[in-house]
Amino acid sequence: MFDIANYNKILHEIGDFGKKTKIIAVSKNHPEESVKDALSFGVRIFGENRVQEAKTKFKNLKKNNPNIELHLTGPLQTNKTKEAIKLFDIFHTLDREKLAKEFVKHGGLENKKFFVQINTGKEESKSGIYLEESKGFINYCKNDLSLNVIGLMCIPPINENPAEHFSLLQQKAMELGLSELSMGMSSDYIEAIKHNATYIRIGTRLFGSREK
Protein backbone atom coordinates (compact mmCIF):
# COMPACT_ATOMS: atom_id res chain seq x y z
CA MET A 1 0.00 0.00 0.00
CA PHE A 2 0.95 3.64 -0.22
CA ASP A 3 3.27 5.03 2.48
CA ILE A 4 1.77 8.44 3.23
CA ALA A 5 4.24 9.01 6.09
CA ASN A 6 7.20 8.82 3.69
CA TYR A 7 5.36 10.97 1.15
CA ASN A 8 4.81 13.68 3.74
CA LYS A 9 8.42 13.34 4.92
CA ILE A 10 9.68 14.03 1.39
CA LEU A 11 7.31 16.97 1.05
CA HIS A 12 8.75 18.42 4.26
CA GLU A 13 12.30 17.88 2.99
CA ILE A 14 11.43 19.74 -0.19
CA GLY A 15 10.06 22.58 1.91
CA ASP A 16 13.11 22.61 4.17
CA PHE A 17 15.31 23.24 1.13
CA GLY A 18 12.99 26.02 -0.01
CA LYS A 19 12.27 24.23 -3.29
CA LYS A 20 9.13 23.57 -5.33
CA THR A 21 10.02 20.05 -6.47
CA LYS A 22 7.07 17.80 -7.30
CA ILE A 23 6.93 14.11 -6.41
CA ILE A 24 6.07 11.54 -9.07
CA ALA A 25 4.71 8.47 -7.27
CA VAL A 26 6.13 5.68 -9.44
CA SER A 27 3.63 2.85 -9.22
CA LYS A 28 5.17 0.39 -11.68
CA ASN A 29 4.86 -3.26 -10.63
CA HIS A 30 2.30 -2.33 -7.97
CA PRO A 31 -1.42 -3.08 -8.17
CA GLU A 32 -4.24 -0.67 -8.92
CA GLU A 33 -5.30 -0.87 -5.25
CA SER A 34 -2.04 0.84 -4.24
CA VAL A 35 -2.74 3.67 -6.68
CA LYS A 36 -6.25 4.05 -5.31
CA ASP A 37 -4.75 4.19 -1.82
CA ALA A 38 -2.46 7.03 -2.93
CA LEU A 39 -5.40 8.82 -4.57
CA SER A 40 -7.28 8.69 -1.27
CA PHE A 41 -4.44 10.73 0.28
CA GLY A 42 -4.67 13.36 -2.43
CA VAL A 43 -1.76 12.20 -4.60
CA ARG A 44 -2.37 13.02 -8.27
CA ILE A 45 1.04 12.71 -9.99
CA PHE A 46 1.97 9.15 -10.94
CA GLY A 47 4.68 7.47 -13.00
CA GLU A 48 4.69 4.22 -14.93
CA ASN A 49 7.43 2.55 -16.98
CA ARG A 50 5.44 0.35 -19.34
CA VAL A 51 2.55 1.30 -21.58
CA GLN A 52 0.55 -1.91 -21.22
CA GLU A 53 0.79 -2.01 -17.43
CA ALA A 54 -0.15 1.65 -17.20
CA LYS A 55 -3.13 1.12 -19.49
CA THR A 56 -4.41 -1.72 -17.32
CA LYS A 57 -4.20 0.39 -14.17
CA PHE A 58 -4.93 3.93 -15.28
CA LYS A 59 -7.36 3.86 -18.19
CA ASN A 60 -10.41 3.84 -15.92
CA LEU A 61 -8.72 5.67 -13.05
CA LYS A 62 -8.03 8.64 -15.33
CA LYS A 63 -11.64 8.69 -16.49
CA ASN A 64 -12.81 8.84 -12.88
CA ASN A 65 -10.02 11.18 -11.75
CA PRO A 66 -9.40 13.60 -14.64
CA ASN A 67 -6.88 15.58 -12.58
CA ILE A 68 -4.41 12.68 -12.54
CA GLU A 69 -1.10 13.63 -14.21
CA LEU A 70 0.45 10.47 -15.61
CA HIS A 71 4.16 10.38 -16.50
CA LEU A 72 5.96 7.82 -18.63
CA THR A 73 9.25 7.34 -16.78
CA GLY A 74 10.58 4.30 -18.64
CA PRO A 75 11.84 3.70 -22.19
CA LEU A 76 9.27 3.75 -24.98
CA GLN A 77 9.26 1.38 -27.94
CA THR A 78 8.20 3.13 -31.14
CA ASN A 79 5.42 0.60 -31.77
CA LYS A 80 3.79 1.63 -28.47
CA THR A 81 3.83 5.37 -29.21
CA LYS A 82 0.24 5.67 -30.42
CA GLU A 83 -1.12 4.00 -27.28
CA ALA A 84 1.19 6.03 -25.04
CA ILE A 85 -0.05 9.34 -26.46
CA LYS A 86 -3.60 8.44 -25.49
CA LEU A 87 -2.63 7.63 -21.92
CA PHE A 88 0.31 9.74 -20.71
CA ASP A 89 0.55 13.47 -20.14
CA ILE A 90 4.30 13.90 -19.77
CA PHE A 91 7.10 11.82 -21.31
CA HIS A 92 10.48 11.65 -19.57
CA THR A 93 12.46 9.46 -21.97
CA LEU A 94 12.56 11.10 -25.39
CA ASP A 95 15.93 9.73 -26.46
CA ARG A 96 16.19 9.36 -30.24
CA GLU A 97 15.13 10.89 -33.53
CA LYS A 98 13.10 7.87 -34.61
CA LEU A 99 10.92 8.13 -31.51
CA ALA A 100 10.49 11.89 -31.91
CA LYS A 101 9.27 11.38 -35.50
CA GLU A 102 6.90 8.66 -34.33
CA PHE A 103 5.22 11.06 -31.90
CA VAL A 104 4.68 13.58 -34.68
CA LYS A 105 3.34 10.92 -37.05
CA HIS A 106 0.52 10.01 -34.67
CA GLY A 107 -0.35 13.55 -33.58
CA GLY A 108 -2.57 14.39 -30.62
CA LEU A 109 0.30 16.18 -28.91
CA GLU A 110 -1.36 19.51 -28.15
CA ASN A 111 -1.17 19.09 -24.36
CA LYS A 112 1.80 16.73 -24.17
CA LYS A 113 5.15 17.66 -22.63
CA PHE A 114 8.55 16.06 -23.13
CA PHE A 115 11.81 15.65 -21.24
CA VAL A 116 14.84 14.65 -23.29
CA GLN A 117 16.77 11.85 -21.59
CA ILE A 118 20.47 12.66 -21.26
CA ASN A 119 23.01 9.86 -20.79
CA THR A 120 25.30 11.90 -18.54
CA GLY A 121 27.57 8.91 -17.81
CA LYS A 122 27.83 7.77 -21.45
CA GLU A 123 26.81 4.28 -20.36
CA GLU A 124 26.42 1.84 -23.25
CA SER A 125 23.74 -0.06 -21.34
CA LYS A 126 21.59 3.05 -20.91
CA SER A 127 19.62 5.01 -23.45
CA GLY A 128 19.78 8.77 -23.79
CA ILE A 129 21.44 11.56 -25.73
CA TYR A 130 25.04 12.51 -24.87
CA LEU A 131 25.48 16.00 -23.44
CA GLU A 132 27.47 17.24 -26.42
CA GLU A 133 24.73 16.09 -28.82
CA SER A 134 21.83 17.47 -26.80
CA LYS A 135 21.66 20.96 -28.30
CA GLY A 136 21.26 19.73 -31.87
CA PHE A 137 18.75 17.07 -30.91
CA ILE A 138 16.61 19.41 -28.82
CA ASN A 139 16.64 22.12 -31.48
CA TYR A 140 15.50 19.50 -33.99
CA CYS A 141 12.67 18.33 -31.71
CA LYS A 142 11.51 21.85 -30.90
CA ASN A 143 12.05 23.68 -34.17
CA ASP A 144 11.60 21.01 -36.84
CA LEU A 145 9.05 18.78 -35.13
CA SER A 146 7.33 21.35 -32.85
CA LEU A 147 7.51 19.04 -29.84
CA ASN A 148 6.97 20.76 -26.49
CA VAL A 149 10.33 19.94 -24.91
CA ILE A 150 10.29 21.42 -21.41
CA GLY A 151 13.38 19.95 -19.80
CA LEU A 152 16.04 17.29 -19.34
CA MET A 153 16.04 13.95 -17.53
CA CYS A 154 18.89 11.72 -16.35
CA ILE A 155 19.62 8.56 -14.40
CA PRO A 156 23.16 8.77 -12.94
CA PRO A 157 25.48 5.73 -13.11
CA ILE A 158 24.82 3.58 -10.07
CA ASN A 159 28.41 3.69 -8.73
CA GLU A 160 29.05 7.40 -9.23
CA ASN A 161 28.19 10.49 -7.18
CA PRO A 162 24.72 11.55 -8.37
CA ALA A 163 25.34 15.17 -7.40
CA GLU A 164 27.94 15.49 -10.17
CA HIS A 165 25.47 14.27 -12.79
CA PHE A 166 22.64 16.43 -11.48
CA SER A 167 24.96 19.43 -11.66
CA LEU A 168 25.84 18.60 -15.29
CA LEU A 169 22.15 18.31 -16.16
CA GLN A 170 21.31 21.55 -14.40
CA GLN A 171 24.07 23.42 -16.24
CA LYS A 172 23.05 22.01 -19.62
CA ALA A 173 19.39 22.91 -19.08
CA MET A 174 20.42 26.48 -18.30
CA GLU A 175 22.56 26.61 -21.45
CA LEU A 176 19.65 25.41 -23.55
CA GLY A 177 17.06 27.68 -21.93
CA LEU A 178 15.06 24.79 -20.48
CA SER A 179 13.42 25.36 -17.12
CA GLU A 180 12.58 21.84 -15.92
CA LEU A 181 14.62 18.90 -14.62
CA SER A 182 13.52 15.30 -14.04
CA MET A 183 16.08 13.68 -11.76
CA GLY A 184 16.37 11.82 -8.50
CA MET A 185 14.85 8.57 -7.29
CA SER A 186 14.37 6.91 -3.90
CA SER A 187 18.12 6.61 -3.27
CA ASP A 188 19.30 10.07 -4.38
CA TYR A 189 16.33 12.42 -4.32
CA ILE A 190 17.86 14.71 -1.67
CA GLU A 191 20.70 15.65 -4.03
CA ALA A 192 18.18 16.14 -6.83
CA ILE A 193 16.13 18.53 -4.71
CA LYS A 194 19.28 20.52 -3.90
CA HIS A 195 19.93 20.84 -7.65
CA ASN A 196 16.47 22.26 -8.34
CA ALA A 197 14.76 19.16 -9.70
CA THR A 198 11.28 19.93 -11.02
CA TYR A 199 10.25 16.30 -10.58
CA ILE A 200 11.70 13.49 -8.47
CA ARG A 201 10.64 9.96 -9.38
CA ILE A 202 9.94 8.03 -6.16
CA GLY A 203 8.83 4.40 -6.17
CA THR A 204 10.22 2.16 -3.42
CA ARG A 205 9.93 4.72 -0.61
CA LEU A 206 6.24 5.21 -1.37
CA PHE A 207 5.03 1.79 -2.50
CA GLY A 208 7.59 -0.56 -0.94
CA SER A 209 9.61 -3.22 -2.71
CA ARG A 210 8.28 -3.98 -6.15
CA GLU A 211 6.47 -7.19 -6.90
CA LYS A 212 8.26 -9.42 -9.41
FENRAQUI-V807064 format. One record per backbone hydrogen bond with DSSP energy under -1.0 kcal/mol. CO is the residue of the C=O (numbers start at 1). NH is the residue of the N-H. If there is no record, write none. Layout:
CO NH
CO NH
This chain:
2 4
3 7
4 8
5 9
6 10
7 11
8 12
9 13
10 14
11 15
12 16
13 17
14 19
15 18
22 200
24 26
24 202
25 47
27 30
29 211
31 35
32 36
33 37
34 38
35 39
36 40
38 41
38 43
39 42
44 69
45 25
46 71
47 27
48 73
50 54
51 55
52 56
53 57
54 58
55 59
58 62
60 64
61 65
65 68
69 46
70 89
70 90
71 48
72 92
77 80
78 81
80 84
81 85
82 86
84 88
89 113
90 72
91 115
94 117
96 100
97 101
98 102
99 103
100 104
101 105
102 106
103 107
109 112
113 91
114 150
114 151
115 94
116 153
117 129
118 120
119 122
123 126
129 119
130 133
131 134
133 137
134 138
135 139
136 140
137 141
138 142
139 143
140 144
140 145
141 147
147 149
148 114
150 180
151 116
152 182
153 118
157 160
162 166
163 167
164 168
165 169
166 170
167 171
168 172
169 173
170 174
171 175
172 176
173 178
180 152
181 198
181 199
182 154
184 201
185 189
188 192
189 193
190 194
191 195
192 197
193 196
198 22
199 183
200 24
202 26
203 206
203 207
204 208
206 3
